[in-house]
Amino acid sequence: MKQAGSELLSRLWLRNLMLLLVIGGVITWVDQVTKIWASDALATGSHPIPIQVATDTAIEKAVAERFDISSQDARAIVERGSVKLLAAEPFKDKEAACYPSGKPGAERELYVFIHGKDRSPRRVYFFHRFLMHKWLRGLFPEMDTSDLMAEINENVSDRTFGNVVEETVAFASSEEIDEAFDEGRIYGGRGSRSMGTGELLSAGRMALVDRYTIPVIDNFLRYSYAENPGAAWSFMADASASTRFWFFSVVASIAIVLLFFLGLFQTPDKGIAIYAYSSILGGAVGNLLDRLNTNFVIDFIDMYWKTHHWPTYNVADIAITVGVTLLILEQIFFAPPEEGRVE
């Protein structure tokens, strides 16, 4: 009898383990594949999509081929000024001062291609002291801003482009950033300009599309790239990069272990609980992988009505929501009756 009970328990654990691995694994895989697609197919100002061609090509045609869209849609992207032609030569001077004394900085922004020129670069903005001084003088014309500007100058005088890139592209290692500078995968914003319709994109030149979304249901649903450095509702989004990384990584790892063991020991009388835990587990692993790789979560499903938007979400968020809903339904419809209660 004892042996039969042990065999039954082993089979139950094996069943639960298979469901956790299969359902959770499929959800994690779908989540990661859709996030890779979103990263490569959707553009924003801070996440532009690169375009390069082997032979001189009309920019509308290059855009249409890159996004696999009609010529008309590609022309609309160009006409609204969403295609920027970068400088012909990359920026390689890692040790150059960002804020040289007595004159404006050489660059106000950099495009850092950490993962190669075929992947979206990180756009790094630089604080411009001279624009700040002009803004302060316009806002407070009677105020003597010399002391404030002197303090700002002192704080930023020793900052190099390499320093700032290392601080702002937090998911990249120092070695990766050094390689990007050395291999010509960093472009400055100086000399860049918007391309016009009918203009040719020369072979080897780099153009960027800085705005592209995909409508799904008019006035309700679209695919739009977004990055969430925090948790739901942007919780801790303003915390430092290292604080976010360790907090969310540790919390998510603990939650994943708990979900795994809770699911492993579910019994058949629990109804759909094992499917709920599998779904939540898959979603939690998917978002944790984002944290470990980039220190932010990629979202791309944007639901809206007029100017009102629901927070952008992803497949992992859907899986977690479905799992939580199943747990609630399990408590309502599958929970065993209380002891001693007369039915």
N, C-alpha and C positions, 0 to 999 in steps of 0.2 A: 504493500500500500504506500509506504514511504517512498519507494523507488518510483512508483507510478506518479506520485505527486511531484517528485523532483524532475522527472522527464517532462511532465506537463508544464512545469515552470520554465524549464529550459526552452521548450518549444515556443512558449509565450514570449520569452525574452528575445529569441531569435526572430520571431515575427515582428516584434516592436522595433528591433534593431534594423531589420530590412526596410520597414516603413520609414523610419527616421532617415536612413541613409538615402533611400531611393527618392522619396518625396522631397526631403530637404535638399538633396543634391541636385535634383532637377530644377527646383526653384532657384537655388544659388546660380546654377549654370545659365538659366534664362535671364536672371537679373544681370549677371555680368555681361552676357552677350548684348543685351539691349543697352546697357550703359556704354559699352564700347561703340555700338552703332551711334548712339546719341552724341558721343564725344567726337566722332568722325563726320557726322552728317549735319549737326546743328551749330550755328555760330552766334556769338555775342561779342560785344566790344572787348571783353577780357578773355574771350575764348574764340578767336577768329579761326577760320578754316583756310589753310594755305592752298594756293593754286600755282602750279608750274607746268610749262608745256615744253615739248621737245623741239617744236618748230613754231615760228611766229604765227600766232592765232588771234583772231578777233576775240576780245574779252568776253562778249556775250556767248560765243561758242564754247570758250574755255569754262565759263561758269556753268553752262548747260550740261556739259560733259561731266564736270566734277560732281554736280548734284543730281545728275540724271533727271533733268527737268526740261520743259519745253523752252524754245528760244524766246517766246514771249515772256515767260516767267523770269528767265535769265536777264532779259533786257530790263525788266522792272527792277531787278536787284541793282543793276548798274546805274540806272537812271536815278535811283534814290541815293546815290553816293555811297553805297555799302561796299564797294571794291576799292581797296587801297593798294597802290603800287609802292613797294618798299624801295629803299635806296639800292643802287646796283651792287655796292660792296657791303659785306657784313662788317659789324663793329667788333674789333678784336682786342682793343686796349682795356684789359681788365683792371689795370692799375691806374687808369686815368681818374682824376678827381671829378666827382659828380658836381661839386659846387665850387669851382675855382674862384679864388678871391679876385674881386675887381671886374669880373665879366660874367655874363650868363654862361651856364653850363653848356657843354657841347651837345647834350641830348636831354630831352625831357621825358623820353620813354624808350624802353627796349622791348624787343620781341625775342623771347628766349625759347629756342627749339631744343628742348631737352631730349625728346624722344625721336629726333630726326626731322628733316624738313617736310616730310609727308604727313606729320602729325601736328595738331594744333599747338601753337606756341603759348607761353605765358606772357602776358603783357605786363610790364613793370613800369610804373609811373615814378617820376622823380619830383620831389618837392622843388619848386622854383622860387628861390628867395626874392628875386626881383619882382615877380608877379605878386608875391605876398606883400612886399613893401608898397607897391602901387595900390593894392587893395586896401591896406591899412590907411594909407594917406587919403584915399577916397572916402573911406568909411568914417575916419576920425581926422578931419582936416586940421583941427586945432591941436591935435595930440602930437607930442614929440615921440616918434617911434624909433629914434636912433638907438636907444638902449636895448629895446626889444630885438631889433635887427642885429645888433652887435652880439647879443646872446645866441640868437639863431645861427649866425655865421660861425661862432666859436664851436657850437655843437655839431655842425655838419662839415666843418672845414676839412676834416681828415677822411671823409667818406669816399671810397672809391666805387666804381661801377661793380666790381666783383663783390665788395661788401654788401651792397644793397641787393644784388641778385641773390646772394646766399641767404639773406634774411627774408626776402619776399617769396622766393620759390622754395618753400620750406620742405617739400617732398623730395627735392633733388639733393644728392650728396655733393660735397665739394669737388670730388673727382669728376662727376658728371658735368658740373658747371665749368670746370677747367677745360674739359674736352669740347664743350659747346663753344667756348671762346676760341680755342685753338683751331677747331675745324670749321670756323666760319658759320656757325649756326645761331648767331645772335645779330640781330639787325637793329639799328637805331631808328628812331622816329623822324630824325632830321632828314629832310630831302624826300620824304614820302608824300604822296598826294593821291587824291581820288581819281579814278580812271573814268573816262567818259564813253558813251556808246560809240561804237565803230572804231575804237582805238585798238591797236594791236598789242598783245602781250608778247614781248620778245622771248625767245628761247633762253632758258636759264634764269630769267628774272622772276622775282617772287612777288605775288599779289596775295592779298588777304581779303576774305569776305568777313565783315564784322557784324553782319546781322542776317540770320536766316532761320526761320521757323517753318514748320510744316502744319498747315491747318488740317484737322481731321473732321470736325463738325463745326460748321460756321457759327461763330458767336457763342461757342460752348467749350470746345476741346481742341487743343493743338499740342504739338510736340515742340518744346522750347527748352533749350539747354540752360541748366542752372546748377550752381554749386552751393551746398549747404555745409559750412564748416562746423555748425552746431548740431543739435539734435532736432527733434520735432519742434515746430514753431520757432526755429533758430535759437534754441536754448544754448547758451554758452558760445554763441557765434562770435562775440567780441573778446573772448578770452585769448590768451597768447597761444601760438601754434603748439608749443611743447605741452602746455597745460591741457589743451584739447586732446592732443594725441594720447597722452598717458591716461587721462580720465576716461575718455570714451573707449579706448582699447581695453583697459582693465575691466571697466563695468560691462562691456559687451562680452568679453571673454568669460567672466563669471556667469553672466546670464546664459550664455550658450551651454556651458557645462551643466548648469541647473536644468535647463530645458531638456538637454539630452537625457539626464537621469530621470527626470519626471516622466518623460515619454517612454523610457525603457521599462519602467515598472508599472505602466498602465495595464489594467486587467480588462478582459472583454466586457465586463459589466459597466465599464466607463463609457461605452458607446463610441462616440466620435472624438474623444479626447486625444487619442494617439495621432489622429490626422491633424488636429489643431496644433499639437506640440511640434509635429513635423513641419507644418507650414510656418510657424513662428521661427523655428530653428533655421530653416532655409533663408528666410528674410534677414534674420539677425547675422548670419554668416556672410550674406551678400553685402550688407552695409559695413560689416567689420573689415572685409577685404578692401573696400574703398578707403577706409580710415588708414589701414596699414600701408596702402600704396601711395595715397596722395594727401592724407589728413583732411579730406573732405568727402562728402557723399554726393554723387552725381544724381540729380533729379531731372526729369524731362517731360513728365505728363502734367500739362497745365490746363486746369478746368477754370472757366471764367464766365461771367455774364456781365456784359457792358464793361465797366471799369473795375468790377469786383472779381478778384482772383482767389481761388482756393490755393493754399500753399502747394507749390509744385512737388510732385512725389514720383516714385519709381516702382518697379515690380516688387522689390523687397518690401516696401511699405504696404503694397497691396496684400502680399502674403501674410505679413504680420497682422494686418487688420482682419483678414479672413480667419486667421487662426484664433485671434481673440474673440471674434464673433462666434466661432464654433464652440469655444469653451463656454461662452454664455449660454448658447443653445443647449449644450450638454448638461449644464446645471439646471436648466428649465425643464427639459424633456427626458433626460436620461438619468437624473440623479435618483438613487434608490430612496424609497419611502422611509420616513423617520420611524425608528423602533417604537413599537407600541401604538402606532397610529392606526386607527380603525378606518379601513377603506370603505 
